[in-house]
Amino acid sequence: MKTLNALAAALLIVGGLNWGLVALAEFDLVAWLVGEDFGQTNVASRIVYALVGLAAVYASAQLASRRISISTGGASSASTQA
């Protein structure tokens, strides 16, 4: 589970940096990494974008399950490390 959390975090960082660069510098990091121009996609970039999206869904589900656990009185690692 820790490996999946780390992978999701890395993908979210890549996605966040990419969107920040798109907004601030009109530079598409993912497209550049796979050899395309700004705004162009190929199979490799679409896979990266899909993985970033899946990482966001996974992270959202993890966050929601922790909130539900805390609100119902269940112990979580965040609440027991006070």
N, C-alpha and C positions, 0 to 999 in steps of 0.2 A: 504494500500500500504506500509506503514511503517513496518508493521509486516512481509510482504513478503520480503521486502528489508533486514530486520534483519535476517530472516531465511536463505535467500540466503547467506548473509555475514557469518553467523555461519557455514553453510555447506562448503563454500569456505575455511574458516579457517581450518576446519577439514581435507578437502582434501589436502590443502597445507601442513599442518603439517604431514599428513600421507605420502605424497610423499617425503618430506624432511627427515623423519625418514627412509623411504625405502632406499633413496640414501645414507644417512650418517651412518646409524646403521643397515641396513638390518632388520628393524623391521616394521612390518605391523600393525599399530595401529588399523585399522578397523577390521582386522582379529582377533587380540587379544581381542578386545572388544566383539566380537560375539563368542569367544571360538574356533577359528580356528588357525592353524599354519601359518607361513609366506607363502604367495602365495596361500593359499587355500581359496576357497569361499564357501559360502552356501547362502541360500535364503536371510538371513538378511544382509550379507555383500554386496550382489549384489544390494539389495535395497538401501543401503547407498551409494554405488558407483554410482548408477543411479541418486539418488537425488543430489549428488555432481555435476554430469554432467549437470543435468537440472539447477542447480543453476548457473553454469558457463554460460550456454546458456542465461539464464535470465539476468545475470549481463552484459553480452556482449551486449544484446539487449538494456538494459537500458543505457549503456555507448554510444552506437551508436546513440540512439535517442536523447540523450543530446548533442552530437556533432553536429548532424544535426540541432537541434534547435538553437544552438549557431551560427553555420555557416550561417543559413538563417536569422539571426537577431532576432529570437524569444527570449523572456525573459525566463531565467531559474533561479532556486534558487541560483545556483552557481554564476551567473553573476550579480545578483541583490544584493548580500550581500557584495559588495566591500567597 
